[in-house]
Amino acid sequence: HKVTCDRRFEVCSICQAKVSLGGMDRHRTEAALEHSQILEKKVSEMEANQIDVAGRLARVELNMRFLARGSQLVNVARAQQKHLQISKKQRFAHLDTAVWTLGNVRTLLEKYPADSFVK
């Protein structure tokens, strides 16, 4: 039990090896080359991840600009539509009746008498 008990070991934070209590300094000295290789690999992965994150961030910023631009266009279109509705109301506000002029009334009356129904 003494040989395999977890309480008698500590775990190396770099290579995850189990090291007997008090032997971490010796382990780090003996495994220095292996540790440097592990740490170099982690650094290169972090750099690659950083580039990937930077690319994602750039795409998010571009999408946000695009969405903001689209929102501005929608707001402008709504403002123009509202302006057109107001100007149309103002333009025709003085008109309260409409007069229709029909040509060929005699022909229409002959074809469609007053008591007839048109489908």
Rosetta constraint file for C-alpha pairs under 8 A:
AtomPair CA 1 CA 5 HARMONIC 5.74 0.50
AtomPair CA 2 CA 8 HARMONIC 7.39 0.50
AtomPair CA 3 CA 8 HARMONIC 7.92 0.50
AtomPair CA 4 CA 8 HARMONIC 7.84 0.50
AtomPair CA 5 CA 9 HARMONIC 7.43 0.50
AtomPair CA 6 CA 10 HARMONIC 7.69 0.50
AtomPair CA 8 CA 20 HARMONIC 5.98 0.50
AtomPair CA 8 CA 21 HARMONIC 5.84 0.50
AtomPair CA 9 CA 18 HARMONIC 5.84 0.50
AtomPair CA 9 CA 19 HARMONIC 5.24 0.50
AtomPair CA 9 CA 20 HARMONIC 4.33 0.50
AtomPair CA 9 CA 21 HARMONIC 5.14 0.50
AtomPair CA 10 CA 18 HARMONIC 5.69 0.50
AtomPair CA 10 CA 19 HARMONIC 5.28 0.50
AtomPair CA 10 CA 20 HARMONIC 6.20 0.50
AtomPair CA 10 CA 21 HARMONIC 5.97 0.50
AtomPair CA 10 CA 24 HARMONIC 7.87 0.50
AtomPair CA 11 CA 16 HARMONIC 5.46 0.50
AtomPair CA 11 CA 17 HARMONIC 5.54 0.50
AtomPair CA 11 CA 18 HARMONIC 4.66 0.50
AtomPair CA 11 CA 19 HARMONIC 6.03 0.50
AtomPair CA 12 CA 16 HARMONIC 4.68 0.50
AtomPair CA 12 CA 17 HARMONIC 5.26 0.50
AtomPair CA 12 CA 18 HARMONIC 6.47 0.50
AtomPair CA 12 CA 19 HARMONIC 6.93 0.50
AtomPair CA 12 CA 24 HARMONIC 7.35 0.50
AtomPair CA 14 CA 35 HARMONIC 6.38 0.50
AtomPair CA 14 CA 38 HARMONIC 7.33 0.50
AtomPair CA 14 CA 39 HARMONIC 7.51 0.50
AtomPair CA 15 CA 35 HARMONIC 6.70 0.50
AtomPair CA 15 CA 38 HARMONIC 7.35 0.50
AtomPair CA 19 CA 23 HARMONIC 6.24 0.50
AtomPair CA 19 CA 24 HARMONIC 6.31 0.50
AtomPair CA 19 CA 27 HARMONIC 7.16 0.50
AtomPair CA 20 CA 24 HARMONIC 7.48 0.50
AtomPair CA 23 CA 27 HARMONIC 6.17 0.50
AtomPair CA 24 CA 28 HARMONIC 6.10 0.50
AtomPair CA 25 CA 29 HARMONIC 6.30 0.50
AtomPair CA 26 CA 30 HARMONIC 6.20 0.50
AtomPair CA 27 CA 31 HARMONIC 5.90 0.50
AtomPair CA 28 CA 32 HARMONIC 5.60 0.50
AtomPair CA 28 CA 35 HARMONIC 7.76 0.50
AtomPair CA 31 CA 35 HARMONIC 5.96 0.50
AtomPair CA 32 CA 36 HARMONIC 6.07 0.50
AtomPair CA 33 CA 37 HARMONIC 6.37 0.50
AtomPair CA 34 CA 38 HARMONIC 6.27 0.50
AtomPair CA 35 CA 39 HARMONIC 6.07 0.50
AtomPair CA 36 CA 40 HARMONIC 6.01 0.50
AtomPair CA 37 CA 41 HARMONIC 6.23 0.50
AtomPair CA 38 CA 42 HARMONIC 6.31 0.50
AtomPair CA 39 CA 43 HARMONIC 6.14 0.50
AtomPair CA 40 CA 44 HARMONIC 6.24 0.50
AtomPair CA 41 CA 45 HARMONIC 6.20 0.50
AtomPair CA 42 CA 46 HARMONIC 6.11 0.50
AtomPair CA 43 CA 47 HARMONIC 6.14 0.50
AtomPair CA 44 CA 48 HARMONIC 6.18 0.50
AtomPair CA 45 CA 49 HARMONIC 6.03 0.50
AtomPair CA 46 CA 50 HARMONIC 5.95 0.50
AtomPair CA 47 CA 51 HARMONIC 6.27 0.50
AtomPair CA 48 CA 52 HARMONIC 6.25 0.50
AtomPair CA 49 CA 53 HARMONIC 6.05 0.50
AtomPair CA 50 CA 54 HARMONIC 6.04 0.50
AtomPair CA 51 CA 55 HARMONIC 6.19 0.50
AtomPair CA 52 CA 56 HARMONIC 6.23 0.50
AtomPair CA 53 CA 57 HARMONIC 6.04 0.50
AtomPair CA 54 CA 58 HARMONIC 6.16 0.50
AtomPair CA 55 CA 59 HARMONIC 6.30 0.50
AtomPair CA 56 CA 60 HARMONIC 6.18 0.50
AtomPair CA 57 CA 61 HARMONIC 6.15 0.50
AtomPair CA 58 CA 62 HARMONIC 6.17 0.50
AtomPair CA 59 CA 63 HARMONIC 6.10 0.50
AtomPair CA 60 CA 64 HARMONIC 6.10 0.50
AtomPair CA 61 CA 65 HARMONIC 6.25 0.50
AtomPair CA 62 CA 66 HARMONIC 6.18 0.50
AtomPair CA 63 CA 67 HARMONIC 6.04 0.50
AtomPair CA 64 CA 68 HARMONIC 6.00 0.50
AtomPair CA 65 CA 69 HARMONIC 6.06 0.50
AtomPair CA 66 CA 70 HARMONIC 6.15 0.50
AtomPair CA 67 CA 71 HARMONIC 6.06 0.50
AtomPair CA 68 CA 72 HARMONIC 6.18 0.50
AtomPair CA 69 CA 73 HARMONIC 6.30 0.50
AtomPair CA 70 CA 74 HARMONIC 6.25 0.50
AtomPair CA 71 CA 75 HARMONIC 6.21 0.50
AtomPair CA 72 CA 76 HARMONIC 6.17 0.50
AtomPair CA 73 CA 77 HARMONIC 6.08 0.50
AtomPair CA 74 CA 78 HARMONIC 6.12 0.50
AtomPair CA 75 CA 79 HARMONIC 6.14 0.50
AtomPair CA 76 CA 80 HARMONIC 6.15 0.50
AtomPair CA 77 CA 81 HARMONIC 6.09 0.50
AtomPair CA 78 CA 82 HARMONIC 6.10 0.50
AtomPair CA 79 CA 83 HARMONIC 6.09 0.50
AtomPair CA 80 CA 84 HARMONIC 6.11 0.50
AtomPair CA 81 CA 85 HARMONIC 6.24 0.50
AtomPair CA 82 CA 86 HARMONIC 6.22 0.50
AtomPair CA 83 CA 87 HARMONIC 6.02 0.50
AtomPair CA 84 CA 88 HARMONIC 5.95 0.50
AtomPair CA 85 CA 89 HARMONIC 6.25 0.50
AtomPair CA 86 CA 90 HARMONIC 6.16 0.50
AtomPair CA 87 CA 91 HARMONIC 5.91 0.50
AtomPair CA 88 CA 92 HARMONIC 6.27 0.50
AtomPair CA 89 CA 93 HARMONIC 5.60 0.50
AtomPair CA 90 CA 94 HARMONIC 7.94 0.50
AtomPair CA 104 CA 108 HARMONIC 6.40 0.50
AtomPair CA 105 CA 109 HARMONIC 6.12 0.50
AtomPair CA 106 CA 110 HARMONIC 6.23 0.50
AtomPair CA 107 CA 111 HARMONIC 6.14 0.50
AtomPair CA 108 CA 112 HARMONIC 5.73 0.50
AtomPair CA 108 CA 113 HARMONIC 7.86 0.50
AtomPair CA 109 CA 113 HARMONIC 5.08 0.50
AtomPair CA 109 CA 114 HARMONIC 6.95 0.50
AtomPair CA 112 CA 116 HARMONIC 6.09 0.50
AtomPair CA 112 CA 117 HARMONIC 7.82 0.50
AtomPair CA 112 CA 118 HARMONIC 7.68 0.50
